[in-house]
């Protein structure tokens, strides 16, 4: 049983009290350490996770071991949409990008709640549409925009899902997320630091000028944020 009211996950917190009360006994508060794999590509998913302070990356893995991030999920949503969409498996891998907590729920329970219809089903479907928008825009961004712009987009999306202006992340991890060489990330991060938009120390990035990042990034960040705010306006107000 969860030991606290899960207000920090906005998808749960936006539910009507009766719906949330029905879920509370089934929720389990868990800690997700950095690098922990929640599910592998092709494996059957039996649980969903509603992050509160953790941030999770959804990655696509190539046969040669290369990877690229297709979406990032934090306290605005959940990991495991394929369960209530009926697929139960996915081609992506879910890895903890920023350590923190999440509420774990049985996939069976979520499917039962989803089939009830009502507010929970409505919110999950709209969240999934917002998530698909992020995936689509990420693919466009990786193909058409500079690495500097991609890094700004990635930093802004990550900041939206944490409670501070600091990210605990290595350049190697960012390179894996963006699907580029580490040297490219080093150069892009150096450019942002020279422009006094960020400060980079080993394993830590502090954002000094968020408006500056928003100006420097491509339109992809704004497209994702606008669609999320349109589809889930009540959740957007909680951020």
C-alpha positions, 0 to 999 in steps of 0.5 A: 500500500502506498504510504502517502497521497501520490500528489507528485504524479500529476496524472494520478493527482488529476483524477477524481477523488473516488477514482484515486481512492480506488487505486490507492490500496494497489499502489506501491511506492518504489525507488528507481535507481539511476540506470535501472531497466524497467522493461526490455524491448519485446518483453511482456510488461506486467506493471506500470509506473507513475513517476513522482521524482524519477525520470525515465527514458524510452530508448530504441536499441539497434542490433549493434547496441546503438541506442536513441531516446524516443521519449522521456517520461516524468511526473506528468505521466506513466511508463507502460502504455502498451498494457492498456492499449492491448499490446503488452509488449513494445519495441522500446526499452525503459531506463531510469535517466534520473533516480527517484521514486515512482508508484508501481501498479499491477498491469492487470489492475490498470487494465481493469480500471481502463475498461471501466471507462470514465475519467481514467480511461479518458486521461490515459488516452489523451496522455498517450496521444501527447506521448506519441506527439513527443515521439514523432517530434523527437524523430523529426528533430533528430533528422533535421536539427543541429546537435546544439538544438537537440541538446537544448530540447533534451535539457528543457524536456528533462527540466520540465520533469524535475524540481530543480535546475540541475540534472545529474547526467553524464555526457556519455548518457546524453550521447546514448539518448540522442544517438550521437557520438560523445565528442559531439555532446562535448562540443555542444555542451561547451557551446552552451556553457560558453554562451552562459546558458548552462554550467557543466561539471563532471556528471552535473549540468546546471541550467543558468538561463532557461529562457536562453535555452528556449530561444536557442532550441528548435520548434520541437520543444514548443510543439511537444509542450503545446500539445501536452498542454492542449490535451491535458490542461489540468495537468499542465496547471499542476506543473 
